[in-house]
Amino acid sequence: MPPIVSIVGKSSSGKTTFLEKLIREICSRGYRVATIKHSHHDLSFDQPNKDSWRHAQAGAAATMVSSANAVRIIQPVTQELSTEQSARLLGEDYDLILTEGFSHGSAPKIEVHRKAAGPLLENAKNLLAVVTDEPLEIETRQFALEDAKGVADLLEETYLKPTHERLALYVNGEPIPLSAFPRQIISNVLLAMAESLKGVKEIDSLEFRYRRGR
């Protein structure tokens, strides 16, 4: 799974504005960035009686609407997905996933803070940095509201460069943490198997899926 970092903060703190600057800065360095926006409101993805709405009403577990320039996936859920579950739906073809919100999640967080909004969030665990308009008496690294470059430097050194080669393992839909040794063993075995197959050339990415029939 690509590394995930959540941009959090109180309402009207400027999360979206800062996130826009951060996305532009990281993309300018040649990285592929995906984003997830957390919403407290119910989402309506389609209009009644449209074809995709009718597919969902008929019982389709998921429906994709595909056009020449974009795709949209409609997938009802029985409960709110975690940050990691949401990220998995995006796939692996990104260098970094930035989320807006998910202050209760387990992903590393960068809080956008303004003096006028009062103290920092109480529930934002795993705080990587604070983007602020005032100096704070905390040990966490601090950046000015305009310093998207500094935050991008931090993310590049901490998450982007170390994950140049990445392996993700899911069992029954749940991500399995891998230390260096099993990660290397699995990578070597899968690459060796794929490279031995006729017609396979240089491998930049490899996907292996197994699902037991019911």
Backbone as a chain_set.jsonl record, in Angstrom:
{"seq": "MPPIVSIVGKSSSGKTTFLEKLIREICSRGYRVATIKHSHHDLSFDQPNKDSWRHAQAGAAATMVSSANAVRIIQPVTQELSTEQSARLLGEDYDLILTEGFSHGSAPKIEVHRKAAGPLLENAKNLLAVVTDEPLEIETRQFALEDAKGVADLLEETYLKPTHERLALYVNGEPIPLSAFPRQIISNVLLAMAESLKGVKEIDSLEFRYRRGR", "coords": {"N": [[0.833, -1.186, 0.0], [0.539, 2.26, -0.777], [2.27, 4.853, 1.085], [0.403, 6.579, 3.598], [-0.743, 9.747, 4.551], [-2.422, 11.874, 6.701], [-4.09, 14.947, 6.464], [-5.137, 17.062, 8.848], [-7.321, 19.017, 11.007], [-9.065, 21.704, 12.654], [-12.386, 22.931, 11.819], [-12.482, 25.254, 9.144], [-9.798, 25.799, 9.282], [-8.082, 25.855, 7.192], [-7.356, 23.552, 5.85], [-7.931, 22.417, 3.286], [-6.941, 24.37, 1.529], [-4.192, 24.374, 2.185], [-3.619, 21.717, 1.568], [-4.002, 21.67, -1.193], [-1.798, 23.213, -2.053], [0.256, 21.578, -1.15], [-0.132, 19.218, -2.627], [0.376, 20.154, -5.234], [3.091, 20.832, -4.973], [4.346, 18.352, -4.369], [3.627, 16.84, -6.616], [4.972, 18.289, -8.563], [7.495, 17.351, -8.269], [7.569, 14.995, -9.529], [6.157, 12.848, -8.483], [3.399, 10.568, -8.037], [0.306, 11.353, -6.764], [-2.477, 10.522, -4.777], [-5.708, 11.314, -3.433], [-7.897, 11.302, -0.577], [-10.965, 12.312, 0.616], [-12.505, 12.908, 3.649], [-15.859, 12.7, 4.687], [-18.544, 13.903, 6.67], [-21.096, 13.606, 5.978], [-23.83, 11.829, 4.423], [-23.349, 10.21, 1.28], [-24.455, 10.705, -2.017], [-24.296, 9.084, -4.905], [-25.483, 8.84, -7.358], [-28.309, 9.443, -9.535], [-31.763, 8.665, -9.043], [-33.214, 6.163, -11.12], [-31.337, 6.398, -13.154], [-29.076, 4.49, -15.209], [-26.837, 3.315, -13.807], [-27.681, 3.613, -11.177], [-29.894, 1.94, -11.214], [-28.596, -0.484, -11.605], [-27.304, -0.767, -9.108], [-29.527, -0.858, -7.405], [-30.572, -3.244, -8.204], [-28.935, -5.022, -7.013], [-26.195, -5.106, -7.443], [-22.905, -5.388, -6.239], [-20.986, -3.501, -6.626], [-20.648, -0.723, -8.833], [-19.336, 0.558, -11.79], [-18.949, 3.568, -13.532], [-17.889, 4.422, -16.607], [-16.1, 6.608, -18.714], [-14.679, 8.476, -21.483], [-12.828, 10.118, -20.276], [-12.785, 9.778, -17.514], [-13.46, 7.751, -14.575], [-15.946, 6.472, -12.376], [-16.725, 5.021, -9.306], [-19.308, 3.331, -7.742], [-20.043, 2.176, -4.695], [-21.777, 0.757, -2.293], [-21.56, 0.731, 1.308], [-21.605, -1.0, 4.45], [-20.679, 0.006, 6.784], [-18.642, 2.751, 7.938], [-15.573, 3.102, 6.22], [-12.175, 2.432, 7.183], [-9.174, 4.477, 7.128], [-7.142, 3.004, 5.842], [-8.636, 0.986, 4.548], [-10.125, 2.527, 2.77], [-8.041, 3.557, 1.237], [-7.102, 1.27, 0.004], [-8.996, 0.757, -1.951], [-8.315, 2.578, -3.864], [-6.081, 1.493, -5.017], [-2.691, 0.463, -5.926], [-1.119, 2.075, -7.489], [0.235, 4.518, -6.9], [2.408, 6.98, -5.453], [2.027, 8.232, -3.057], [-0.576, 8.701, -0.698], [-2.721, 11.185, 0.233], [-4.854, 12.246, 2.741], [-7.76, 14.138, 3.569], [-8.886, 14.992, 6.574], [-10.057, 12.346, 8.71], [-9.151, 12.313, 11.388], [-9.283, 10.572, 13.521], [-8.052, 8.316, 12.643], [-5.344, 5.903, 12.127], [-3.194, 6.651, 10.605], [-0.16, 8.567, 9.956], [-0.176, 12.047, 10.819], [-0.638, 15.446, 9.745], [-1.251, 18.413, 11.179], [-3.217, 21.224, 10.471], [-3.195, 24.365, 11.757], [-4.631, 27.226, 13.259], [-4.259, 30.18, 15.13], [-6.563, 31.552, 15.887], [-8.433, 29.547, 16.047], [-8.142, 28.216, 18.389], [-6.82, 25.697, 20.707], [-4.763, 22.82, 19.696], [-6.047, 19.862, 18.021], [-7.451, 17.327, 20.1], [-7.671, 14.65, 19.62], [-5.94, 13.82, 17.654], [-3.8, 11.545, 16.998], [-0.442, 10.202, 16.581], [1.029, 12.361, 15.454], [2.729, 13.984, 12.977], [3.63, 16.491, 12.101], [3.017, 20.038, 12.499], [1.262, 22.551, 10.874], [1.232, 25.907, 11.107], [0.094, 29.204, 12.205], [1.245, 30.4, 14.303], [3.89, 30.237, 16.756], [4.293, 27.238, 18.597], [4.428, 25.615, 21.783], [5.524, 22.845, 21.601], [6.932, 19.592, 20.949], [6.721, 18.537, 18.452], [7.469, 18.86, 14.969], [7.263, 22.042, 13.33], [5.719, 24.07, 10.822], [5.346, 26.929, 8.694], [2.245, 28.353, 7.486], [2.43, 28.814, 4.767], [4.443, 27.188, 3.942], [4.578, 24.883, 2.075], [6.543, 23.625, 0.641], [8.503, 22.93, 2.559], [7.1, 21.009, 4.06], [6.642, 19.143, 2.059], [9.286, 18.37, 1.588], [9.789, 17.028, 4.0], [7.944, 14.876, 3.821], [8.915, 13.628, 1.539], [11.488, 12.768, 2.302], [10.849, 11.13, 4.463], [8.845, 9.285, 3.662], [8.536, 8.952, 0.805], [11.033, 8.559, -0.658], [12.151, 6.312, 0.823], [10.335, 4.291, 0.089], [10.755, 3.41, -2.486], [10.831, 0.883, -3.639], [8.171, -1.291, -3.263], [6.077, -3.504, -1.432], [2.981, -5.007, -0.935], [0.828, -6.861, 1.15], [-2.204, -8.54, 1.473], [-4.514, -10.295, 3.428], [-7.488, -11.926, 3.421], [-8.605, -9.445, 2.935], [-7.428, -7.739, 4.759], [-4.671, -5.659, 5.547], [-1.359, -6.912, 5.892], [1.263, -6.404, 8.017], [4.702, -6.276, 7.125], [7.957, -7.211, 7.915], [11.428, -6.526, 7.058], [12.733, -8.974, 6.282], [10.72, -11.127, 5.63], [9.444, -9.638, 3.622], [11.413, -9.386, 1.652], [11.839, -12.08, 1.009], [9.316, -12.876, -0.026], [9.126, -11.102, -2.21], [11.333, -11.928, -3.775], [10.624, -14.606, -4.417], [8.138, -14.339, -5.83], [8.9, -12.652, -7.965], [10.835, -14.258, -9.211], [9.267, -16.429, -10.053], [7.492, -15.139, -11.835], [9.266, -14.095, -13.744], [10.18, -16.386, -14.916], [8.209, -17.175, -16.616], [6.975, -17.615, -19.924], [7.259, -15.049, -22.286], [7.314, -12.94, -20.52], [8.79, -9.883, -19.817], [10.919, -7.228, -18.74], [10.136, -6.485, -15.377], [8.211, -4.121, -13.84], [6.061, -3.782, -12.174], [4.042, -6.022, -10.256], [1.278, -8.083, -9.829], [-0.457, -10.281, -7.752], [-3.136, -12.304, -7.105], [-5.335, -14.176, -5.059], [-8.267, -16.013, -4.647], [-10.512, -17.912, -2.897], [-13.06, -20.016, -4.09], [-16.593, -19.939, -3.425]], "CA": [[0.0, 0.0, 0.0], [1.308, 3.511, -0.72], [2.195, 5.515, 2.387], [-0.762, 7.443, 3.788], [-0.59, 10.835, 5.516], [-3.685, 12.598, 6.839], [-4.081, 16.374, 6.77], [-6.266, 17.238, 9.762], [-7.425, 20.33, 11.608], [-10.425, 22.141, 12.969], [-13.136, 23.531, 10.725], [-12.023, 26.567, 8.665], [-8.384, 25.996, 9.605], [-7.328, 25.981, 5.951], [-6.839, 22.237, 5.438], [-8.018, 22.221, 1.839], [-6.021, 25.311, 0.881], [-2.819, 23.88, 2.343], [-3.508, 20.448, 0.857], [-3.823, 22.003, -2.606], [-0.404, 23.633, -2.233], [1.121, 20.418, -0.919], [-0.283, 18.328, -3.782], [1.098, 20.748, -6.369], [4.527, 20.767, -4.721], [4.812, 16.971, -4.482], [3.48, 16.433, -8.015], [6.01, 18.957, -9.349], [8.723, 16.577, -8.11], [7.453, 13.774, -10.323], [5.466, 11.776, -7.766], [1.95, 10.404, -8.261], [-0.402, 11.55, -5.499], [-3.925, 10.322, -4.74], [-6.286, 11.929, -2.236], [-9.175, 10.82, -0.041], [-11.627, 13.33, 1.427], [-13.464, 12.351, 4.608], [-17.09, 13.487, 4.802], [-19.456, 13.532, 7.761], [-22.438, 13.545, 5.408], [-24.11, 10.715, 3.527], [-23.018, 10.517, -0.101], [-25.368, 10.239, -3.055], [-23.436, 8.984, -6.071], [-26.188, 8.779, -8.626], [-29.697, 9.871, -9.499], [-32.72, 7.581, -9.256], [-33.615, 5.758, -12.464], [-30.2, 6.316, -14.053], [-28.696, 3.089, -15.394], [-25.976, 2.825, -12.736], [-28.534, 3.533, -9.978], [-30.709, 0.735, -11.381], [-27.7, -1.624, -11.359], [-27.118, -0.874, -7.663], [-30.794, -1.268, -6.821], [-30.788, -4.647, -8.549], [-28.109, -5.846, -6.129], [-24.771, -5.099, -7.776], [-22.063, -5.036, -5.098], [-20.287, -2.272, -7.021], [-20.934, -0.312, -10.199], [-18.408, 1.552, -12.317], [-19.358, 4.364, -14.683], [-16.644, 4.703, -17.319], [-16.192, 7.462, -19.892], [-13.406, 8.662, -22.159], [-11.868, 10.903, -19.488], [-12.859, 9.545, -16.068], [-14.288, 6.649, -14.093], [-16.535, 6.684, -11.055], [-17.159, 3.76, -8.717], [-20.376, 3.422, -6.757], [-19.948, 0.963, -3.889], [-22.387, 0.935, -0.977], [-20.87, 0.088, 2.424], [-22.461, -1.175, 5.617], [-20.128, 0.841, 7.832], [-17.611, 3.64, 7.429], [-14.296, 2.455, 6.014], [-11.002, 3.035, 7.792], [-8.28, 5.121, 6.166], [-6.467, 1.973, 5.073], [-9.609, 0.337, 3.672], [-10.416, 3.474, 1.692], [-6.858, 3.65, 0.385], [-6.969, 0.045, -0.786], [-9.877, 0.875, -3.107], [-7.618, 3.371, -4.877], [-5.07, 0.674, -5.665], [-1.287, 0.598, -5.547], [-0.367, 2.797, -8.51], [0.515, 5.881, -6.445], [3.559, 7.084, -4.559], [1.591, 8.767, -1.768], [-1.998, 9.016, -0.55], [-2.991, 12.237, 1.209], [-6.266, 12.328, 3.084], [-8.216, 15.331, 4.286], [-9.739, 14.485, 7.638], [-9.662, 11.077, 9.353], [-8.341, 12.634, 12.563], [-9.309, 9.427, 14.441], [-7.372, 7.197, 12.025], [-4.018, 5.536, 12.625], [-2.153, 7.148, 9.704], [0.548, 9.779, 10.408], [-1.007, 13.229, 10.576], [-0.136, 16.811, 9.751], [-2.38, 19.253, 11.58], [-3.23, 22.63, 10.076], [-3.641, 25.056, 12.967], [-4.669, 28.693, 13.299], [-4.374, 30.695, 16.494], [-7.948, 31.951, 16.148], [-9.268, 28.364, 16.233], [-7.931, 27.636, 19.706], [-5.758, 24.687, 20.842], [-4.699, 21.726, 18.732], [-7.0, 18.77, 18.202], [-7.095, 16.419, 21.185], [-7.757, 13.243, 19.201], [-5.044, 13.571, 16.524], [-2.652, 10.747, 17.419], [0.58, 9.992, 15.568], [1.195, 13.659, 14.809], [4.032, 14.102, 12.313], [4.011, 17.901, 12.027], [1.936, 21.018, 12.61], [1.366, 23.733, 10.023], [0.627, 26.845, 12.039], [0.334, 30.637, 12.048], [1.838, 30.882, 15.545], [4.798, 29.251, 17.354], [3.659, 26.431, 19.636], [5.364, 24.986, 22.707], [5.4, 21.401, 21.44], [8.132, 18.996, 20.38], [6.445, 18.183, 17.067], [7.983, 19.824, 13.996], [6.306, 23.068, 12.939], [5.935, 24.743, 9.545], [4.445, 28.05, 8.44], [1.109, 28.009, 6.639], [2.81, 28.91, 3.359], [5.63, 26.374, 3.691], [4.268, 23.577, 1.505], [7.809, 23.033, 0.215], [9.119, 22.303, 3.712], [6.333, 19.803, 4.39], [6.925, 18.186, 0.992], [10.626, 17.836, 1.871], [9.642, 16.072, 5.095], [7.272, 13.684, 3.319], [9.789, 12.965, 0.584], [12.568, 12.085, 3.019], [10.316, 10.152, 5.417], [7.978, 8.261, 3.081], [8.605, 8.733, -0.633], [12.3, 7.942, -1.047], [12.336, 4.951, 1.377], [9.405, 3.303, -0.475], [10.979, 3.298, -3.933], [10.358, -0.468, -3.942], [7.107, -1.491, -2.282], [5.326, -4.749, -1.488], [1.81, -4.998, -0.051], [0.193, -8.173, 1.302], [-3.516, -8.524, 2.117], [-5.104, -11.603, 3.677], [-8.913, -11.715, 3.718], [-8.905, -8.024, 2.853], [-6.738, -6.971, 5.779], [-3.236, -5.512, 5.272], [-0.471, -7.632, 6.786], [2.57, -5.73, 8.127], [5.826, -7.142, 6.785], [9.3, -6.712, 8.211], [12.313, -6.574, 5.893], [13.078, -10.331, 5.84], [9.653, -11.763, 4.832], [9.177, -8.829, 2.426], [12.415, -9.741, 0.646], [11.59, -13.455, 0.59], [8.126, -12.898, -0.893], [9.476, -10.41, -3.455], [12.227, -12.77, -4.575], [9.898, -15.775, -4.918], [7.16, -13.934, -6.834], [9.613, -12.157, -9.147], [11.466, -15.399, -9.887], [8.208, -17.183, -10.718], [6.983, -14.377, -12.978], [10.32, -13.962, -14.752], [10.372, -17.677, -15.577], [7.094, -17.428, -17.528], [7.217, -17.249, -21.31], [6.694, -13.78, -22.727], [7.489, -11.901, -19.509], [10.009, -9.1, -19.991], [11.297, -6.53, -17.511], [8.989, -6.322, -14.48], [8.159, -2.907, -13.024], [5.043, -4.022, -11.15], [3.56, -7.396, -10.289], [0.101, -8.295, -8.99], [-0.832, -11.679, -7.574], [-4.365, -12.367, -6.303], [-5.91, -15.505, -4.866], [-9.565, -15.985, -3.98], [-11.111, -19.241, -2.839], [-14.452, -20.004, -4.485], [-17.576, -20.283, -2.376]], "C": [[0.879, 1.25, 0.0], [1.252, 4.102, 0.687], [1.019, 6.484, 2.421], [-0.43, 8.494, 4.838], [-1.885, 11.636, 5.52], [-3.444, 14.06, 7.196], [-5.329, 16.658, 7.595], [-6.263, 18.661, 10.318], [-8.87, 20.682, 11.869], [-11.077, 22.785, 11.75], [-12.615, 24.935, 10.418], [-10.567, 26.847, 9.022], [-7.534, 26.193, 8.352], [-6.756, 24.673, 5.453], [-6.815, 22.092, 3.921], [-7.047, 23.13, 1.097], [-4.583, 24.823, 0.981], [-2.618, 22.586, 1.567], [-3.316, 20.686, -0.638], [-2.372, 22.381, -2.9], [0.544, 22.444, -2.115], [1.059, 19.453, -2.093], [0.513, 18.86, -4.966], [2.607, 20.612, -6.192], [5.051, 19.346, -4.904], [4.715, 16.486, -5.927], [4.555, 17.066, -8.894], [7.341, 18.227, -9.266], [8.657, 15.225, -8.821], [6.754, 12.624, -9.643], [3.979, 11.755, -8.137], [1.241, 10.424, -6.91], [-1.891, 11.268, -5.705], [-4.449, 10.924, -3.44], [-7.598, 11.248, -1.857], [-9.731, 11.922, 0.848], [-12.637, 12.656, 2.349], [-14.67, 13.277, 4.719], [-17.937, 12.974, 5.952], [-20.892, 13.388, 7.258], [-22.591, 12.296, 4.554], [-23.837, 11.153, 2.09], [-24.07, 9.933, -1.031], [-24.596, 10.256, -4.367], [-24.19, 9.005, -7.397], [-27.645, 9.175, -8.428], [-30.621, 8.687, -9.733], [-33.078, 7.421, -10.727], [-32.51, 5.878, -13.512], [-29.739, 4.852, -14.111], [-27.861, 2.556, -14.236], [-26.737, 2.714, -11.421], [-29.374, 2.263, -10.034], [-29.872, -0.519, -11.158], [-27.547, -1.863, -9.852], [-28.388, -1.363, -6.984], [-31.087, -2.738, -7.1], [-29.916, -5.582, -7.72], [-26.637, -5.884, -6.458], [-23.958, -4.633, -6.568], [-21.269, -3.765, -5.363], [-20.63, -1.992, -8.474], [-19.917, 0.729, -10.623], [-19.036, 2.245, -13.512], [-18.076, 4.83, -15.368], [-16.906, 5.559, -18.54], [-14.802, 7.635, -20.478], [-12.372, 9.367, -21.288], [-11.915, 10.649, -17.996], [-13.667, 8.287, -15.781], [-14.815, 7.013, -12.71], [-17.055, 5.354, -10.55], [-18.214, 4.035, -7.655], [-20.381, 2.112, -5.984], [-20.568, 1.218, -2.522], [-21.59, 0.194, 0.095], [-21.816, 0.011, 3.613], [-21.959, -0.387, 6.819], [-18.991, 1.674, 7.251], [-16.269, 2.917, 7.338], [-13.194, 3.177, 6.777], [-10.172, 3.723, 6.706], [-7.628, 4.089, 5.265], [-7.416, 1.254, 4.114], [-9.972, 1.239, 2.501], [-9.261, 3.537, 0.709], [-6.729, 2.421, -0.506], [-7.847, 0.096, -2.029], [-9.231, 1.685, -4.225], [-6.59, 2.544, -5.641], [-3.66, 1.068, -5.263], [-0.493, 1.536, -6.459], [-0.12, 4.266, -8.149], [1.727, 5.853, -5.523], [3.152, 7.512, -3.157], [0.092, 9.0, -1.81], [-2.133, 10.05, 0.56], [-4.481, 12.266, 1.484], [-6.552, 13.662, 3.758], [-9.246, 14.878, 5.311], [-9.175, 13.201, 8.217], [-8.768, 11.347, 10.57], [-8.303, 11.495, 13.573], [-8.509, 8.246, 13.893], [-5.975, 6.979, 12.573], [-2.887, 6.085, 11.771], [-1.428, 8.343, 10.323], [-0.236, 11.021, 9.99], [-0.194, 14.518, 10.565], [-1.333, 17.7, 10.069], [-2.176, 20.68, 11.103], [-3.908, 23.409, 11.2], [-3.607, 26.569, 12.77], [-4.93, 29.145, 14.734], [-5.821, 30.997, 16.848], [-8.856, 30.765, 16.441], [-9.1, 27.719, 17.599], [-6.857, 26.565, 19.693], [-5.804, 23.627, 19.748], [-5.776, 20.679, 19.016], [-6.524, 17.835, 19.31], [-6.99, 14.975, 20.715], [-6.8, 12.899, 18.07], [-3.776, 12.858, 17.012], [-1.677, 10.587, 16.259], [0.821, 11.259, 14.751], [2.613, 13.81, 14.283], [4.532, 15.541, 12.319], [2.775, 18.763, 12.21], [2.242, 22.188, 11.676], [0.579, 24.827, 10.727], [0.96, 28.297, 11.724], [0.878, 31.263, 13.33], [2.818, 29.829, 16.073], [4.118, 28.539, 18.517], [4.725, 25.774, 20.497], [5.147, 23.476, 22.708], [6.68, 20.887, 20.798], [7.958, 18.639, 18.904], [6.957, 19.274, 16.127], [6.887, 20.78, 13.544], [6.729, 23.732, 11.635], [4.953, 25.902, 9.427], [3.345, 27.627, 7.47], [1.452, 28.026, 5.149], [3.93, 27.945, 2.983], [5.274, 24.973, 3.205], [5.542, 22.866, 1.07], [8.489, 22.307, 1.377], [8.418, 21.017, 4.105], [6.577, 18.733, 3.33], [8.309, 17.568, 1.167], [10.556, 16.758, 2.941], [9.015, 14.773, 4.608], [8.157, 12.91, 2.341], [10.872, 12.168, 1.295], [12.047, 10.95, 3.902], [9.593, 8.999, 4.743], [8.234, 7.958, 1.613], [9.899, 8.049, -1.082], [12.487, 6.538, -0.466], [11.436, 3.894, 0.753], [9.534, 3.219, -1.989], [10.569, 1.915, -4.434], [9.368, -0.866, -2.866], [6.407, -2.827, -2.521], [4.176, -4.661, -0.492], [1.197, -6.399, -0.029], [-1.123, -8.0, 2.056], [-3.997, -9.963, 2.277], [-6.526, -11.381, 4.158], [-9.252, -10.235, 3.8], [-8.192, -7.151, 3.849], [-5.252, -6.862, 5.442], [-2.4, -6.216, 6.328], [0.875, -6.905, 6.845], [3.697, -6.715, 7.865], [7.132, -6.469, 7.189], [10.19, -6.964, 6.993], [12.528, -7.992, 5.374], [11.947, -11.013, 5.066], [9.308, -10.97, 3.581], [10.14, -9.211, 1.301], [12.19, -11.138, 0.115], [10.413, -13.517, -0.381], [8.425, -12.246, -2.232], [10.317, -11.296, -4.353], [11.486, -13.95, -5.202], [8.94, -15.391, -6.041], [7.834, -13.438, -8.11], [10.245, -13.302, -9.93], [10.425, -16.22, -10.644], [7.726, -16.453, -11.966], [8.006, -14.287, -14.101], [10.548, -15.259, -15.519], [9.285, -17.973, -16.603], [7.407, -16.909, -18.928], [6.541, -15.926, -21.64], [6.843, -12.641, -21.735], [8.83, -11.201, -19.721], [10.353, -8.41, -18.676], [10.062, -6.222, -16.669], [9.146, -5.037, -13.663], [7.124, -3.028, -11.911], [4.494, -5.425, -11.349], [2.383, -7.519, -9.341], [-0.216, -9.785, -8.954], [-2.051, -11.704, -6.65], [-4.846, -13.809, -6.203], [-7.24, -15.349, -4.139], [-10.181, -17.376, -4.048], [-12.598, -19.156, -3.182], [-15.378, -20.422, -3.36], [-18.649, -21.188, -2.947]], "O": [[1.877, 1.289, 0.719], [0.281, 3.875, 1.408], [0.682, 7.12, 1.422], [0.106, 8.167, 5.897], [-2.384, 12.029, 4.466], [-2.687, 14.369, 8.116], [-6.449, 16.515, 7.104], [-5.31, 19.413, 10.116], [-9.784, 20.032, 11.363], [-10.406, 23.137, 10.78], [-12.34, 25.713, 11.332], [-10.149, 28.004, 9.06], [-6.394, 26.648, 8.441], [-5.773, 24.671, 4.712], [-5.804, 21.693, 3.342], [-6.403, 22.701, 0.14], [-3.841, 24.85, -0.001], [-1.56, 22.379, 0.973], [-2.544, 19.974, -1.281], [-1.791, 21.92, -3.883], [1.505, 22.318, -2.875], [2.088, 18.925, -2.514], [1.236, 18.111, -5.623], [3.322, 20.312, -7.149], [6.092, 19.151, -5.531], [5.614, 15.799, -6.413], [5.002, 16.452, -9.862], [8.223, 18.451, -10.094], [9.579, 14.415, -8.722], [6.753, 11.513, -10.174], [3.392, 12.775, -8.497], [1.535, 9.618, -6.028], [-2.488, 11.717, -6.683], [-3.713, 11.03, -2.459], [-8.305, 10.698, -2.702], [-9.035, 12.412, 1.737], [-13.516, 11.926, 1.892], [-14.519, 14.494, 4.832], [-18.035, 11.768, 6.181], [-21.797, 13.081, 8.034], [-21.613, 11.768, 4.025], [-24.06, 12.308, 1.726], [-24.517, 8.8, -0.847], [-24.277, 11.325, -4.885], [-23.578, 9.174, -8.452], [-28.144, 9.234, -7.304], [-30.307, 7.801, -10.528], [-33.224, 8.393, -11.468], [-32.724, 5.493, -14.661], [-29.98, 4.078, -13.185], [-28.134, 1.468, -13.729], [-26.466, 1.812, -10.628], [-29.547, 1.585, -9.021], [-30.356, -1.502, -10.597], [-27.645, -2.994, -9.376], [-28.327, -2.198, -6.081], [-31.774, -3.397, -6.32], [-30.128, -6.794, -7.721], [-25.887, -6.622, -5.819], [-24.276, -3.618, -5.949], [-20.921, -3.037, -4.433], [-20.873, -2.914, -9.252], [-19.662, 1.684, -9.888], [-19.589, 1.595, -14.399], [-17.274, 5.549, -14.772], [-17.821, 5.281, -19.315], [-13.85, 7.007, -20.017], [-11.171, 9.237, -21.526], [-11.14, 11.261, -17.26], [-14.444, 7.819, -16.613], [-14.188, 7.775, -11.974], [-17.745, 4.637, -11.275], [-18.022, 4.876, -6.777], [-20.686, 1.058, -6.542], [-19.933, 1.841, -1.671], [-21.008, -0.855, -0.18], [-22.711, 0.843, 3.768], [-22.71, -0.137, 7.762], [-18.444, 1.343, 6.199], [-15.875, 2.207, 8.263], [-13.268, 4.387, 6.992], [-10.439, 3.566, 5.514], [-7.568, 4.277, 4.05], [-7.035, 0.947, 2.985], [-10.111, 0.772, 1.371], [-9.468, 3.568, -0.504], [-6.29, 2.528, -1.652], [-7.481, -0.465, -3.062], [-9.559, 1.503, -5.398], [-6.264, 2.859, -6.786], [-3.459, 1.897, -4.375], [0.692, 1.764, -6.219], [-0.252, 5.149, -8.997], [2.029, 4.837, -4.897], [3.837, 7.201, -2.182], [-0.45, 9.441, -2.824], [-1.709, 9.816, 1.691], [-5.284, 12.307, 0.553], [-5.693, 14.235, 4.429], [-10.34, 14.437, 4.958], [-7.962, 12.99, 8.216], [-7.749, 10.682, 10.754], [-7.395, 11.442, 14.402], [-8.305, 7.266, 14.608], [-5.48, 7.765, 13.381], [-1.726, 5.997, 12.169], [-2.014, 9.062, 11.132], [-0.877, 11.04, 8.94], [0.8, 14.655, 11.278], [-2.308, 17.735, 9.319], [-1.115, 21.272, 11.297], [-5.058, 23.14, 11.549], [-2.669, 27.112, 12.187], [-5.733, 28.546, 15.45], [-6.261, 30.735, 17.967], [-9.931, 30.938, 17.016], [-9.825, 26.783, 17.939], [-6.054, 26.519, 18.762], [-6.76, 23.549, 18.977], [-6.338, 20.625, 20.11], [-5.326, 17.584, 19.441], [-6.301, 14.165, 21.336], [-6.843, 11.777, 17.566], [-2.8, 13.505, 17.391], [-2.033, 10.807, 15.102], [0.816, 11.232, 13.52], [3.579, 13.77, 15.046], [5.722, 15.785, 12.519], [1.643, 18.293, 12.094], [3.342, 22.74, 11.692], [-0.627, 24.685, 10.925], [1.959, 28.594, 11.07], [0.967, 32.485, 13.447], [2.599, 28.637, 15.859], [3.444, 29.172, 19.329], [5.796, 25.417, 20.007], [4.654, 22.904, 23.681], [7.422, 21.649, 20.178], [8.944, 18.459, 18.189], [6.888, 20.461, 16.446], [5.73, 20.387, 13.392], [7.915, 23.931, 11.37], [3.86, 25.86, 9.993], [3.5, 26.66, 6.726], [0.822, 27.321, 4.36], [4.327, 27.89, 1.819], [5.628, 23.984, 3.848], [5.615, 21.639, 1.123], [8.994, 21.197, 1.206], [9.075, 20.034, 4.447], [6.706, 17.553, 3.656], [8.489, 16.375, 0.924], [11.18, 15.704, 2.814], [9.494, 13.688, 4.94], [8.143, 11.679, 2.324], [11.144, 11.023, 0.934], [12.717, 9.932, 4.071], [9.704, 7.857, 5.188], [8.153, 6.797, 1.213], [9.851, 7.059, -1.813], [12.939, 5.646, -1.183], [11.732, 2.704, 0.868], [8.551, 2.988, -2.692], [10.022, 1.788, -5.53], [9.683, -0.791, -1.679], [6.176, -3.228, -3.662], [4.377, -4.283, 0.662], [1.066, -7.042, -1.071], [-1.163, -7.399, 3.129], [-3.891, -10.759, 1.343], [-6.749, -10.728, 5.178], [-10.072, -9.815, 4.618], [-8.329, -5.929, 3.799], [-4.629, -7.864, 5.088], [-2.693, -6.129, 7.52], [1.56, -6.801, 5.827], [3.654, -7.855, 8.327], [7.38, -5.311, 6.851], [9.743, -7.553, 6.009], [12.512, -8.209, 4.163], [12.176, -11.448, 3.938], [8.918, -11.559, 2.573], [9.737, -9.344, 0.145], [12.329, -11.378, -1.084], [10.507, -14.141, -1.438], [8.03, -12.764, -3.277], [10.052, -11.408, -5.55], [11.69, -14.263, -6.375], [8.922, -16.037, -7.088], [7.394, -13.765, -9.212], [10.2, -13.321, -11.16], [10.683, -16.661, -11.764], [7.569, -17.059, -13.026], [7.654, -14.392, -15.276], [11.051, -15.238, -16.642], [9.414, -18.917, -17.382], [8.042, -15.865, -19.078], [5.375, -15.718, -21.304], [6.534, -11.495, -22.06], [9.874, -11.849, -19.793], [10.099, -8.962, -17.606], [9.054, -5.749, -17.194], [10.097, -4.89, -12.894], [7.287, -2.45, -10.836], [4.482, -5.951, -12.462], [2.468, -7.112, -8.183], [-0.24, -10.458, -9.984], [-1.997, -11.181, -5.537], [-4.763, -14.566, -7.17], [-7.329, -14.638, -3.138], [-10.348, -17.942, -5.128], [-13.317, -18.321, -2.631], [-14.99, -21.166, -2.459], [-19.565, -21.589, -2.229]]}, "num_chains": 1, "name": "protein.A"}
